[in-house]
Amino acid sequence: MKTWKTGEFDHARVGRGFRKFTPAEAVHGLKDVDLDRLKERGKKLILLDVDHTLVEWKGEAPAPGVSEWLTKAKEMGFQLCLISNTRRPERLMRLSESLNVAVVRGRMKPSRAMFRLALLKFQCAPSEAIMIGDQLVTDIFGANRSGIDAIWVEKMEGPEFKGTAVNRAIEGFLKTQIYKALILGKEGTGGPEVQERTLLKQLTRFIVVGGTSFVIDSFVKLVIMRFTGLGLAIGGALQGTVVQEIMRSSAPLKLASPVAGLIAWGIATFNSLIFNRSWTFEAVGKAPRAVQVRKFYVITTVAALLNIGLFSFFYNVLPGDSVLLANVLAAAIVAVWNFLGQRYYAFRAPAE
């Protein structure tokens, strides 16, 4: 289940590299764009994306409320123009005719060509125009490059052109950056202050869950390596194998350290999955469980390789039988990767 946040954006709150992708405002749909406010801001020309802004992909019937909004815009004296990347120009012309809205065609967005042609056609300055579309990478970026403010609308339900999947993937990353600039939530979605509180809560809970997983991980390793003969048995079985060549040691406990790390990781990771999903990121019901679990294990598998490698490295280079110290150093490094991966990929929280 995707999350959509509405409100205005303060570009100064976003890193310089992301400002061109940041809209002036985000709304659910075209009918939610406040025409009176656009008039107050001195806007005269409204540039409109087509697919998933006015109509569904390949469709020609306006979405509910679109026709009425267009009629009101015309009555208020706004000039309207379609700006689209559609590969079906005949359909675009039919839409232009049925909606009674002019169209400008040129190089595909985010090129500035179509935007400049529209400004020239309607004799407007960039500050007098507004672009409305559903894609950050084409509609918003192209408008911002041309000096035109942009309003970002939520994509309509339904399929879209397969090539757009690349743009959507990039958009998913961009969202995490531009939402830092959201300063006015219309539906309690909140701005940066809410996000900061959410981040702090998640980080605190992640640390608690991580602490319990660390205790479990350390306990299992100690049981294998020191409290039982299992470590010696595993190490003995690995003597004369490729593991001995890699570890460059014949000591049984040294050879057993990667295996102990793998077993401990499996048990501790299951604990992390259960509690981070349901408590830390409150992701239960936000997406199919199978998808969340798959993404979680992608993140944690990479973390496991880091953990096992780092634990074995520190255990072999540090003096003495330093199981705990080696584990602390490895866990601290891996914790950063785990938190970022789970928060922004596996269990994307409601605030995201």
C-alpha positions as CSV (number, residue, x, y, z in Angstrom):
1,M,0.0,0.0,0.0
2,K,1.5,3.3,-1.1
3,T,1.6,6.4,1.0
4,W,0.8,9.8,-0.5
5,K,1.5,13.1,1.3
6,T,-0.1,16.4,0.4
7,G,1.1,19.9,1.2
8,E,3.4,22.7,0.1
9,F,7.2,22.4,-0.2
10,D,10.0,24.7,1.0
11,H,12.8,24.2,-1.5
12,A,15.4,25.6,0.9
13,R,14.9,22.5,3.1
14,V,16.0,20.2,0.3
15,G,19.6,19.5,-0.8
16,R,20.6,21.5,-3.8
17,G,20.8,18.4,-6.0
18,F,17.2,17.6,-5.3
19,R,15.6,21.0,-5.7
20,K,14.8,20.6,-9.4
21,F,12.7,17.6,-8.5
22,T,10.8,19.3,-5.8
23,P,7.3,20.6,-6.6
24,A,5.7,23.7,-5.2
25,E,2.8,21.6,-3.9
26,A,1.4,18.0,-3.8
27,V,-2.3,17.2,-4.1
28,H,-4.3,14.0,-4.6
29,G,-5.7,14.9,-8.0
30,L,-6.4,17.7,-10.4
31,K,-9.7,18.5,-8.8
32,D,-7.8,19.3,-5.6
33,V,-5.8,22.1,-7.2
34,D,-7.0,25.4,-5.8
35,L,-7.7,27.6,-8.8
36,D,-8.4,30.7,-6.7
37,R,-5.0,30.4,-5.1
38,L,-3.4,30.1,-8.5
39,K,-5.1,33.3,-9.5
40,E,-3.8,35.0,-6.4
41,R,-0.3,33.9,-7.2
42,G,-0.5,35.5,-10.6
43,K,-0.7,32.3,-12.7
44,K,-2.2,32.7,-16.1
45,L,-1.2,29.5,-18.0
46,I,-1.9,26.0,-16.7
47,L,0.2,23.3,-18.4
48,L,-1.3,19.8,-18.0
49,D,0.2,16.3,-18.2
50,V,-2.3,13.8,-19.7
51,D,-1.8,10.2,-18.5
52,H,-2.6,9.6,-14.9
53,T,-3.3,13.3,-14.5
54,L,-6.4,13.8,-16.7
55,V,-7.1,10.3,-17.9
56,E,-6.0,6.8,-17.3
57,W,-3.2,5.4,-19.4
58,K,-4.5,4.7,-22.9
59,G,-7.9,6.1,-21.8
60,E,-9.8,9.0,-23.3
61,A,-12.5,9.5,-20.6
62,P,-11.6,12.2,-18.1
63,A,-11.3,11.1,-14.5
64,P,-14.2,12.2,-12.1
65,G,-14.1,15.9,-11.5
66,V,-11.6,16.7,-14.2
67,S,-14.1,18.1,-16.8
68,E,-15.7,20.3,-14.1
69,W,-12.3,21.6,-13.0
70,L,-11.3,22.4,-16.6
71,T,-14.5,24.3,-17.2
72,K,-14.1,26.3,-14.0
73,A,-10.5,27.1,-15.0
74,K,-11.6,28.4,-18.4
75,E,-14.3,30.5,-16.8
76,M,-11.8,32.1,-14.5
77,G,-9.7,33.2,-17.5
78,F,-6.9,30.6,-17.3
79,Q,-5.2,29.5,-20.5
80,L,-4.8,25.7,-20.7
81,C,-2.4,23.6,-22.6
82,L,-1.6,19.8,-22.8
83,I,2.0,18.8,-22.4
84,S,2.5,15.1,-22.9
85,N,5.1,12.4,-23.6
86,T,2.5,10.1,-25.1
87,R,3.6,8.0,-28.0
88,R,0.2,8.2,-29.6
89,P,-0.2,11.7,-31.0
90,E,-3.6,10.8,-32.6
91,R,-5.0,10.1,-29.2
92,L,-3.5,13.3,-27.8
93,M,-5.2,15.3,-30.6
94,R,-8.6,13.6,-29.9
95,L,-8.2,14.5,-26.2
96,S,-7.3,18.1,-27.1
97,E,-10.5,18.3,-29.2
98,S,-12.8,16.6,-26.7
99,L,-11.5,18.7,-23.8
100,N,-11.2,21.9,-25.8
101,V,-7.7,22.4,-24.6
102,A,-4.8,23.4,-26.8
103,V,-1.8,21.1,-27.1
104,V,1.9,21.7,-27.6
105,R,4.3,18.9,-28.8
106,G,8.0,18.9,-28.9
107,R,11.0,17.1,-27.4
108,M,9.9,14.8,-24.6
109,K,10.0,15.9,-21.0
110,P,12.1,16.7,-19.0
111,S,13.4,18.6,-22.0
112,R,12.6,22.3,-21.8
113,A,11.5,22.4,-25.4
114,M,7.7,21.8,-24.9
115,F,7.6,24.1,-21.9
116,R,9.3,26.9,-23.9
117,L,7.0,26.4,-26.9
118,A,4.0,26.7,-24.6
119,L,5.2,29.9,-23.0
120,L,5.9,31.3,-26.5
121,K,2.5,30.2,-27.8
122,F,0.6,31.8,-25.0
123,Q,3.0,34.8,-24.6
124,C,3.6,34.1,-20.9
125,A,6.6,34.4,-18.6
126,P,7.7,31.3,-16.7
127,S,6.5,32.9,-13.4
128,E,3.0,33.2,-14.9
129,A,2.7,29.4,-15.7
130,I,2.1,26.3,-13.6
131,M,2.7,22.7,-14.5
132,I,0.5,19.9,-13.2
133,G,1.6,16.3,-13.5
134,D,2.1,13.0,-11.7
135,Q,5.8,12.3,-12.4
136,L,8.7,13.9,-10.6
137,V,11.3,12.9,-13.2
138,T,9.4,14.3,-16.2
139,D,6.7,16.7,-15.3
140,I,8.2,18.3,-12.2
141,F,11.8,18.2,-13.2
142,G,11.1,19.5,-16.7
143,A,9.0,22.4,-15.4
144,N,11.5,23.4,-12.7
145,R,14.3,23.3,-15.4
146,S,12.2,25.8,-17.3
147,G,11.6,28.1,-14.4
148,I,8.0,27.1,-14.1
149,D,6.4,26.1,-10.7
150,A,4.9,22.6,-10.6
151,I,2.1,20.8,-8.8
152,W,2.5,17.1,-8.2
153,V,-0.6,15.0,-8.4
154,E,-1.0,11.4,-7.2
155,K,-0.9,8.8,-9.9
156,M,-4.2,7.3,-10.8
157,E,-4.9,3.7,-10.2
158,G,-4.2,1.3,-13.1
159,P,-1.4,0.2,-15.4
160,E,1.0,2.5,-17.1
161,F,3.7,2.4,-19.8
162,K,6.3,-0.2,-18.9
163,G,9.2,2.2,-19.5
164,T,7.8,4.4,-16.8
165,A,8.9,1.8,-14.2
166,V,12.4,3.2,-14.3
167,N,11.1,6.7,-13.5
168,R,8.9,5.3,-10.7
169,A,11.9,3.6,-9.1
170,I,13.9,6.8,-9.2
171,E,10.8,8.7,-7.8
172,G,10.7,6.3,-4.9
173,F,14.2,7.4,-3.8
174,L,13.5,11.1,-4.6
175,K,10.4,11.0,-2.3
176,T,12.6,10.4,0.7
177,Q,14.5,13.6,0.0
178,I,11.8,16.0,-1.1
179,Y,9.4,15.1,1.7
180,K,11.9,16.8,4.0
181,A,10.7,20.0,2.4
182,L,7.0,19.4,3.2
183,I,5.8,22.2,5.4
184,L,2.0,22.0,5.2
185,G,0.2,18.7,5.5
186,K,-3.4,19.0,4.5
187,E,-4.5,15.7,6.0
188,G,-2.4,15.4,9.1
189,T,0.5,13.9,7.1
190,G,2.8,16.4,8.7
191,G,5.9,18.3,7.8
192,P,9.5,18.0,8.8
193,E,8.7,18.2,12.6
194,V,6.4,15.1,12.3
195,Q,9.0,13.3,10.3
196,E,11.7,14.1,12.8
197,R,9.5,12.7,15.7
198,T,8.8,9.6,13.6
199,L,12.4,9.1,12.8
200,L,13.4,9.4,16.5
201,K,10.7,7.0,17.6
202,Q,11.8,4.4,15.0
203,L,15.4,4.8,15.8
204,T,14.7,4.3,19.5
205,R,12.7,1.2,18.9
206,F,15.2,-0.1,16.4
207,I,17.9,0.3,19.0
208,V,15.8,-1.7,21.5
209,V,15.1,-4.5,19.1
210,G,18.7,-4.4,17.9
211,G,19.8,-4.7,21.6
212,T,17.7,-7.8,22.1
213,S,18.9,-9.3,18.8
214,F,22.5,-8.5,19.8
215,V,22.0,-10.3,23.1
216,I,20.6,-13.3,21.3
217,D,23.4,-13.2,18.7
218,S,26.1,-13.0,21.4
219,F,24.6,-15.7,23.6
220,V,24.4,-18.1,20.7
221,K,27.9,-17.4,19.7
222,L,29.2,-17.9,23.3
223,V,27.3,-21.1,23.6
224,I,28.8,-22.5,20.5
225,M,32.3,-21.1,21.0
226,R,32.9,-21.3,24.7
227,F,30.2,-23.0,26.8
228,T,29.9,-26.2,24.8
229,G,32.1,-28.4,22.7
230,L,30.2,-27.5,19.6
231,G,32.8,-25.0,18.4
232,L,35.6,-27.5,18.7
233,A,33.6,-30.1,16.9
234,I,32.7,-27.7,14.0
235,G,36.3,-26.5,13.8
236,G,37.6,-30.0,13.8
237,A,35.3,-30.9,11.0
238,L,36.5,-28.0,8.9
239,Q,40.3,-28.8,9.3
240,G,41.8,-29.6,5.9
241,T,39.0,-27.9,4.0
242,V,39.0,-24.7,2.0
243,V,37.8,-22.9,5.1
244,Q,41.2,-23.5,6.7
245,E,42.9,-22.1,3.7
246,I,40.7,-18.9,3.8
247,M,41.1,-18.5,7.5
248,R,44.8,-19.3,7.4
249,S,44.6,-21.1,10.8
250,S,44.3,-24.6,12.0
251,A,42.9,-23.7,15.4
252,P,39.4,-25.3,15.7
253,L,37.8,-22.3,17.4
254,K,39.1,-19.9,14.7
255,L,37.7,-22.2,12.0
256,A,34.4,-22.4,13.7
257,S,33.9,-18.6,14.0
258,P,32.1,-18.1,10.6
259,V,29.8,-21.0,11.2
260,A,29.0,-19.7,14.7
261,G,28.3,-16.3,13.3
262,L,25.9,-17.7,10.7
263,I,23.9,-19.8,13.2
264,A,23.6,-16.8,15.6
265,W,22.6,-14.5,12.7
266,G,19.8,-16.8,11.7
267,I,18.2,-16.8,15.2
268,A,18.8,-13.1,15.9
269,T,17.5,-12.0,12.5
270,F,14.2,-13.8,13.0
271,N,13.7,-11.9,16.2
272,S,14.5,-8.7,14.3
273,L,12.0,-9.5,11.6
274,I,9.1,-10.0,14.0
275,F,9.6,-7.0,16.2
276,N,10.9,-4.5,13.6
277,R,7.9,-5.2,11.3
278,S,5.2,-5.1,14.0
279,W,6.7,-2.5,16.4
280,T,9.6,-0.4,15.1
281,F,8.2,0.5,11.7
282,E,4.6,-0.5,12.4
283,A,4.5,-2.0,8.9
284,V,1.9,-4.7,9.6
285,G,-0.8,-4.4,6.9
286,K,1.0,-1.7,5.0
287,A,2.2,-4.1,2.3
288,P,1.9,-7.8,1.5
289,R,3.8,-9.7,4.2
290,A,5.7,-11.8,1.6
291,V,7.0,-8.7,-0.1
292,Q,8.1,-7.2,3.3
293,V,9.8,-10.4,4.3
294,R,11.6,-10.8,1.0
295,K,12.9,-7.2,1.1
296,F,13.9,-7.6,4.8
297,Y,16.0,-10.7,4.0
298,V,17.7,-8.9,1.1
299,I,18.8,-6.2,3.5
300,T,19.7,-8.6,6.3
301,T,21.5,-11.1,4.0
302,V,23.9,-8.3,2.9
303,A,24.1,-7.4,6.6
304,A,24.9,-11.0,7.5
305,L,27.8,-11.2,5.1
306,L,29.1,-8.0,6.6
307,N,28.6,-9.2,10.1
308,I,30.1,-12.6,9.6
309,G,33.1,-11.2,7.7
310,L,33.7,-8.4,10.3
311,F,33.2,-10.7,13.3
312,S,35.7,-13.3,11.9
313,F,38.1,-10.5,11.0
314,F,38.1,-8.9,14.4
315,Y,38.1,-12.2,16.2
316,N,41.2,-13.2,14.4
317,V,43.1,-10.0,14.6
318,L,42.2,-8.9,18.2
319,P,44.3,-10.4,21.0
320,G,42.9,-13.1,23.2
321,D,39.6,-14.9,23.1
322,S,37.7,-11.7,22.2
323,V,34.3,-13.0,21.1
324,L,32.3,-10.1,22.7
325,L,34.6,-7.3,21.5
326,A,34.6,-8.7,18.0
327,N,30.8,-9.0,18.0
328,V,30.4,-5.4,19.3
329,L,32.5,-3.9,16.6
330,A,30.9,-5.9,13.8
331,A,27.4,-5.2,15.1
332,A,27.9,-1.4,15.4
333,I,29.0,-1.2,11.7
334,V,26.2,-3.4,10.4
335,A,23.5,-1.6,12.5
336,V,23.7,1.5,10.3
337,W,23.1,-0.5,7.2
338,N,20.2,-2.4,8.8
339,F,18.3,0.6,10.0
340,L,18.5,2.5,6.7
341,G,17.6,-0.5,4.6
342,Q,14.7,-1.5,6.8
343,R,13.3,2.0,7.1
344,Y,13.5,3.0,3.5
345,Y,13.1,-0.3,1.7
346,A,11.7,-3.2,3.6
347,F,9.3,-1.6,6.1
348,R,8.7,1.9,4.7
349,A,6.8,3.6,7.5
350,P,3.5,5.6,7.0
351,A,5.5,8.9,7.2
352,E,7.4,7.8,4.1
